[in-house]
């Protein structure tokens, strides 16, 4: 048994990346849809969608690095 238990790093890397892509897609898609339909979003919805985009990009950058490189090397 490894230091962190029986973690499946390959699955965690893929799932984290796919979830991050989905977050980016939902945030950007909703903003583009609102702009296309000329809807004005309340400030809290705009903030939520921008935060989804930012977290999606950060997740796409960090998940492969953390779960694919760093954690397997520390076992």
C-alpha distances in whole Angstrom, upper triangle without the diagonal:
4,7,8,6,7,10,12,14,17,18,18,20,22,23,23,26,27,28,29,32,33,33,35,37,38,39,41,43,44,45,47,48,50,52,53,54,56,54,54,50,50,48,45,45,45,43,40,41,41,37,36,37,36,32,32,33,30,27,28,28,25,23,22,22,20,17,18,19,18,14,13,15,13,10
4,6,5,7,8,11,12,15,16,16,18,20,21,21,23,26,26,27,29,31,31,33,35,36,37,39,40,42,43,45,46,48,49,51,52,54,52,51,48,48,46,43,43,43,40,38,38,38,35,33,34,33,29,29,30,27,25,26,25,22,20,20,19,16,14,15,15,14,11,10,11,9,6
4,6,9,10,13,13,16,18,16,18,21,21,21,23,26,26,26,29,31,30,32,35,36,36,38,40,41,42,44,46,47,48,50,52,53,51,50,47,46,44,41,41,41,39,36,37,37,33,32,33,31,28,28,29,26,24,25,24,21,19,19,18,15,14,16,15,13,10,10,11,8,6
4,7,7,10,11,14,15,13,15,18,18,18,20,23,22,23,26,27,27,29,32,32,33,35,37,38,39,41,42,43,45,47,48,49,47,47,43,43,41,38,38,38,35,33,34,33,30,29,30,28,25,25,26,23,21,22,22,19,17,17,17,13,12,14,14,12,9,10,12,9,8
4,6,9,11,14,15,14,16,19,18,19,22,23,23,24,27,28,28,31,33,33,34,36,38,39,40,42,43,45,47,48,49,51,49,48,45,44,43,40,39,40,37,35,35,35,32,30,32,31,27,27,28,26,23,24,24,21,19,19,19,16,14,16,17,15,11,12,14,12,10
4,7,9,12,12,12,15,17,16,17,20,21,22,23,26,26,27,30,31,32,33,35,36,38,40,41,42,44,46,47,48,50,48,48,44,44,43,40,39,40,37,35,35,35,32,30,31,30,27,26,28,26,22,23,24,21,18,18,19,16,13,15,16,16,12,11,14,14,11
4,6,9,9,8,11,13,13,14,16,18,18,20,22,23,24,26,28,28,30,32,33,34,36,38,39,40,42,43,44,46,44,44,41,41,40,37,36,36,34,31,31,31,29,27,28,27,23,23,24,22,19,20,20,17,14,15,15,13,10,11,13,13,10,9,13,13,11
4,6,6,6,9,10,11,12,14,16,16,18,20,21,22,24,26,27,28,30,31,33,35,36,37,39,40,41,43,45,43,43,40,41,39,37,35,36,34,31,31,31,28,26,27,26,23,22,23,21,18,18,19,17,13,13,15,13,9,10,13,14,11,10,13,14,13
4,5,5,6,9,10,10,12,14,15,16,18,20,21,22,24,25,27,28,30,31,33,34,35,37,39,40,41,43,42,42,39,39,38,35,34,34,32,29,29,29,26,24,24,24,21,19,20,18,15,15,16,13,10,9,11,9,6,6,9,10,8,7,11,12,11
4,6,5,6,9,10,11,12,14,16,17,18,20,21,23,24,26,27,28,30,32,33,34,36,38,38,40,42,41,41,38,39,38,36,34,34,32,30,29,29,27,24,24,24,21,19,20,19,15,15,16,14,11,9,12,11,8,7,10,12,11,10,13,15,14
4,5,5,6,8,10,10,12,14,15,16,18,20,21,22,24,26,26,28,30,31,32,34,36,36,38,40,39,39,36,37,36,34,32,32,31,28,27,27,25,22,23,23,20,18,19,18,15,14,16,15,11,11,14,13,9,10,13,15,13,13,16,18,17
4,6,5,6,8,10,10,12,14,15,16,18,20,21,22,24,25,27,28,30,31,33,34,35,37,39,37,37,34,35,34,31,29,30,28,25,24,25,22,20,20,20,17,15,17,15,12,12,14,12,8,9,11,10,6,8,12,13,11,11,15,16,16
4,6,5,6,9,10,11,12,14,15,17,18,20,21,22,24,26,27,28,30,32,33,34,36,37,36,36,34,34,33,31,29,29,27,25,24,24,21,19,19,18,16,14,14,13,10,10,11,9,6,5,8,8,5,6,10,11,11,11,14,16,16
4,6,5,6,9,10,11,12,14,15,16,18,20,21,22,24,26,27,28,30,31,32,34,36,35,35,33,34,33,30,28,28,27,24,23,23,22,19,18,19,16,14,15,15,11,10,12,12,8,8,11,12,9,9,13,15,14,14,18,19,20
4,5,5,6,8,10,10,12,14,15,16,18,20,20,22,24,25,26,28,30,31,32,34,33,33,30,31,31,28,26,26,25,22,21,22,20,17,17,18,15,13,14,14,11,10,13,12,9,10,13,13,10,12,15,17,16,16,19,21,21
4,6,5,6,9,10,10,12,14,15,17,18,20,21,23,24,25,27,29,30,31,33,32,32,29,29,28,26,24,24,22,20,19,19,17,14,15,15,11,10,11,11,7,8,10,9,6,8,11,10,9,11,14,15,14,15,18,19,20
4,5,5,6,9,10,11,12,14,15,16,18,20,21,22,24,26,27,28,30,31,30,31,28,29,28,26,24,23,22,20,18,18,17,14,13,14,11,9,10,10,7,5,8,9,6,7,10,11,10,11,14,15,16,17,19,21,22
4,5,5,6,9,10,10,12,14,15,16,18,20,21,22,24,25,26,28,30,29,29,27,28,28,25,23,23,22,19,18,18,17,14,14,15,13,9,11,12,9,8,12,12,10,11,14,15,13,14,17,19,19,20,23,24,25
4,5,5,6,9,10,10,12,14,15,16,18,20,21,22,24,25,27,28,27,27,24,25,25,22,20,20,19,16,15,16,14,11,12,13,10,8,11,11,8,9,12,12,10,12,15,15,14,15,19,20,19,21,23,24,25
4,5,5,6,9,10,11,12,14,15,17,18,20,21,23,24,26,27,26,26,23,24,23,21,19,18,17,15,13,13,12,9,9,10,7,4,7,8,5,6,9,10,9,11,13,14,14,15,18,19,19,21,23,24,25
4,5,5,6,9,10,10,12,14,15,16,18,20,21,22,24,25,25,25,23,24,24,22,19,19,18,16,14,14,13,10,9,11,10,6,8,10,8,7,11,12,11,12,15,16,16,17,19,21,22,23,25,27,28
4,5,5,6,9,10,10,12,14,15,16,18,20,20,22,24,23,23,21,22,22,20,17,17,17,14,12,14,13,9,9,12,11,7,10,13,10,10,14,15,14,15,18,19,18,19,22,24,24,25,28,29,30
4,5,5,6,9,10,11,12,14,15,17,18,20,21,23,21,21,18,20,19,17,14,14,14,11,9,10,9,6,6,9,7,5,9,10,9,10,13,14,13,16,18,19,18,20,23,23,24,26,28,29,30
4,6,5,6,8,10,11,12,14,15,16,18,20,21,20,20,18,20,19,17,15,14,14,12,9,9,9,6,4,7,8,5,7,10,9,9,12,14,14,16,18,19,20,21,23,24,25,27,29,30,31
4,6,5,6,8,10,10,12,14,15,16,18,19,19,20,18,20,20,19,15,15,15,13,10,11,12,9,8,11,11,8,10,13,13,12,15,17,17,18,21,22,22,23,25,27,27,29,31,32,34
4,6,5,6,8,10,10,12,14,15,16,18,17,17,15,17,17,16,12,12,13,11,8,10,11,8,8,12,11,9,12,15,14,14,17,19,18,21,23,24,23,25,27,28,29,31,33,34,35
4,6,5,6,9,10,11,12,14,16,17,15,15,13,15,14,13,10,9,10,8,5,6,8,5,5,9,10,9,11,13,14,14,17,19,19,21,23,24,24,25,28,28,29,31,33,34,36
4,6,5,6,8,10,11,12,14,15,15,15,14,16,16,15,12,11,12,11,7,8,10,8,6,10,12,10,11,14,15,15,17,19,20,22,24,25,25,26,29,30,31,32,34,35,37
4,5,5,6,9,10,10,12,14,14,15,14,16,17,17,13,12,14,13,9,11,13,11,10,14,15,13,14,18,18,17,20,22,22,24,26,27,27,28,31,32,33,34,37,38,39
4,5,5,6,9,10,10,12,11,12,10,13,14,14,10,9,12,11,7,10,12,10,10,14,15,14,16,19,19,19,22,24,24,26,28,29,29,30,33,34,34,36,38,39,41
4,5,5,6,9,10,10,10,10,9,12,12,13,9,8,11,10,7,8,12,11,10,13,15,14,16,19,19,20,22,24,25,27,28,29,30,31,33,34,35,37,39,40,42
4,5,5,6,9,10,10,12,11,15,16,16,13,11,14,14,11,12,15,14,12,15,18,16,17,20,21,21,23,25,26,28,30,31,31,32,34,36,37,38,40,41,43
4,5,5,6,8,8,11,11,14,16,17,13,12,15,15,12,14,17,15,14,18,20,18,20,23,23,23,26,28,28,30,32,33,33,34,37,38,38,40,42,43,45
4,5,5,6,5,7,7,11,13,14,11,10,14,14,11,13,16,15,15,18,20,19,21,24,24,24,27,29,29,31,33,34,35,36,38,39,40,42,44,45,46
4,6,5,6,8,9,13,14,16,13,11,15,15,13,14,17,17,16,19,21,20,21,24,25,25,27,30,30,32,34,35,36,37,39,40,41,43,45,46,48
4,5,8,11,12,16,18,19,16,15,18,18,15,17,20,19,18,21,23,22,23,26,27,26,29,31,32,33,36,37,37,38,40,42,42,44,46,47,49
4,6,9,11,15,17,19,16,15,19,19,16,18,21,20,20,23,25,24,25,28,29,29,31,34,34,36,38,39,39,40,43,44,44,46,48,49,51
4,6,9,13,15,17,15,14,18,18,16,18,21,21,20,23,25,25,26,29,30,30,32,34,35,37,39,40,40,42,44,45,45,48,49,50,52
4,6,10,12,14,12,11,15,16,14,16,19,19,19,22,24,24,25,28,29,29,31,33,34,36,38,39,39,41,43,43,44,46,48,49,51
4,7,9,12,10,9,13,14,13,15,18,18,18,21,23,23,25,27,28,29,31,33,33,36,37,38,39,41,42,43,43,46,48,48,50
4,6,8,6,6,10,11,10,12,14,15,16,18,20,20,22,24,25,26,28,30,31,33,35,35,36,38,40,40,40,43,45,45,47
4,6,5,6,9,10,11,13,14,16,17,19,20,21,23,25,26,27,29,30,31,34,35,35,36,38,40,40,40,43,45,45,47
4,5,5,6,9,10,11,12,14,15,16,18,20,21,22,24,26,27,28,29,32,33,33,34,37,38,38,38,41,43,43,45
4,5,5,6,9,10,10,12,14,15,16,18,20,21,22,24,26,26,27,30,31,31,32,34,36,36,36,39,41,40,42
4,5,5,6,9,10,11,12,14,15,16,19,20,21,23,25,25,26,29,30,30,31,33,35,35,35,38,40,40,42
4,5,5,6,9,10,11,12,14,15,17,18,20,21,23,24,25,28,29,29,31,33,34,34,35,38,39,39,41
4,6,5,6,9,10,10,12,14,15,16,18,20,21,22,23,26,27,27,28,31,32,32,32,35,37,37,39
4,6,5,6,9,10,10,12,14,15,16,18,20,21,21,24,26,25,26,29,30,30,30,33,35,35,37
4,5,5,6,9,10,10,13,14,15,17,19,20,20,23,25,25,26,28,30,30,30,33,35,35,37
4,5,5,6,9,10,11,12,14,15,17,18,20,22,23,24,25,27,28,28,29,32,34,34,36
4,5,5,6,8,10,10,12,14,15,16,17,20,21,21,22,25,26,26,26,29,31,31,33
4,6,5,6,9,10,10,12,14,15,16,18,20,20,21,23,25,25,25,28,30,30,32
4,6,5,6,9,10,11,13,14,15,18,19,20,21,22,24,24,25,28,29,30,32
4,5,5,6,9,10,11,12,14,16,17,18,19,21,22,22,24,26,28,28,30
4,5,5,6,8,10,10,11,14,15,15,17,19,20,20,21,23,25,25,27
4,5,5,6,9,10,10,13,14,15,16,17,19,20,21,23,25,26,27
4,5,5,6,9,10,12,13,14,16,17,18,19,20,23,24,25,27
4,5,5,6,8,11,11,12,14,15,16,16,18,20,21,22,24
4,5,5,5,8,10,10,11,13,14,15,16,18,20,20,22
4,6,6,7,9,11,11,12,14,15,16,18,20,21,23
4,6,7,7,9,11,11,12,13,15,17,18,19,22
4,6,5,6,8,9,10,10,12,14,15,16,19
4,5,5,6,7,9,10,11,13,15,16,17
4,6,6,5,7,9,10,11,13,15,17
4,6,5,5,6,9,10,11,13,15
4,6,6,5,6,9,10,11,13
4,6,6,6,7,10,11,12
4,6,7,7,9,11,12
4,6,6,6,9,11
4,6,5,6,9
4,5,5,7
4,6,6
4,6
4
